Amino acid sequence: IPDGAILIVHKQSYAENGNIVVAFLNGEQTVKYFKTMGEDLYLVPANNNYLPIPIRKTDDFMVLGKVVEIRVSL
């Protein structure tokens, strides 16, 4: 997501595999792809230079919403 982009987010507390989500994880908010692999859950950055973040049962995790549109100014 480019700097300065505007995200349109549908407020919801769930996500499906592959959705881009706004999530709360251990005191921080982030925008990442939500991925499931079997019973394992991950937040995956779009930038391949960063590793997926596993979501553990002990984590304070919540989906805040699903990104439904990304607006970029020309």
Backbone torsions as a table, in degrees:
resi	resn	phi	psi	omega
1	ILE	NA	120.4	-176.7
2	PRO	-67.4	151.3	174.7
3	ASP	-57.2	140.0	178.4
4	GLY	85.0	-3.6	178.5
5	ALA	-69.7	151.0	176.1
6	ILE	-106.0	128.0	179.4
7	LEU	-100.9	132.8	172.0
8	ILE	-100.5	120.4	-172.0
9	VAL	-121.7	130.4	173.2
10	HIS	-89.3	117.5	-179.0
11	LYS	-67.6	120.5	177.5
12	GLN	-160.6	158.4	-175.1
13	SER	-104.2	12.3	179.9
14	TYR	-135.9	163.9	177.9
15	ALA	-145.7	153.9	174.2
16	GLU	-105.8	156.9	-179.7
17	ASN	-52.7	125.8	177.6
18	GLY	95.5	-11.0	177.2
19	ASN	-65.6	147.3	166.8
20	ILE	-88.1	127.8	-174.5
21	VAL	-127.6	155.6	163.1
22	VAL	-96.7	122.5	-174.6
23	ALA	-129.9	155.6	173.5
24	PHE	-109.6	123.5	179.8
25	LEU	-137.3	111.8	175.6
26	ASN	50.9	49.3	174.4
27	GLY	89.4	-0.8	-179.3
28	GLU	-126.2	146.8	174.5
29	GLN	-99.7	145.3	-178.4
30	THR	-150.7	160.1	173.7
31	VAL	-117.2	117.6	-176.6
32	LYS	-150.0	167.0	169.4
33	TYR	-75.0	138.2	175.2
34	PHE	-96.7	121.6	-178.1
35	LYS	-126.7	141.8	172.8
36	THR	-117.7	140.0	175.6
37	MET	-135.0	96.4	-172.5
38	GLY	68.5	-125.5	177.4
39	GLU	-92.6	-3.6	-178.3
40	ASP	-85.6	140.5	179.1
41	LEU	-115.5	143.3	-179.4
42	TYR	-139.8	150.5	165.4
43	LEU	-106.4	121.4	-171.5
44	VAL	-114.9	121.3	177.3
45	PRO	-70.3	151.1	176.3
46	ALA	-72.1	-25.6	179.8
47	ASN	-81.9	117.1	-177.2
48	ASN	-67.4	-9.1	177.7
49	ASN	-75.9	-8.6	-179.0
50	TYR	-116.2	147.4	-178.2
51	LEU	-85.1	153.3	172.6
52	PRO	-59.9	149.3	179.9
53	ILE	-104.9	113.7	177.6
54	PRO	-71.1	143.1	175.7
55	ILE	-102.5	116.0	-178.0
56	ARG	-96.1	158.4	-179.8
57	LYS	-61.9	-25.0	-179.9
58	THR	-86.1	-7.7	-179.7
59	ASP	-73.4	150.3	171.6
60	ASP	-88.8	95.8	-172.1
61	PHE	-126.8	139.0	176.1
62	MET	-154.1	135.0	170.2
63	VAL	-80.3	126.1	179.1
64	LEU	-94.9	-27.5	179.3
65	GLY	178.5	167.8	-179.8
66	LYS	-109.5	130.3	177.2
67	VAL	-72.8	122.3	-178.3
68	VAL	-109.4	-14.8	178.9
69	GLU	-158.1	143.2	174.5
70	ILE	-121.4	121.0	-179.6
71	ARG	-107.4	130.4	-179.8
72	VAL	-123.9	129.1	177.6
73	SER	-78.7	143.3	178.7
74	LEU	-93.4	NA	NA
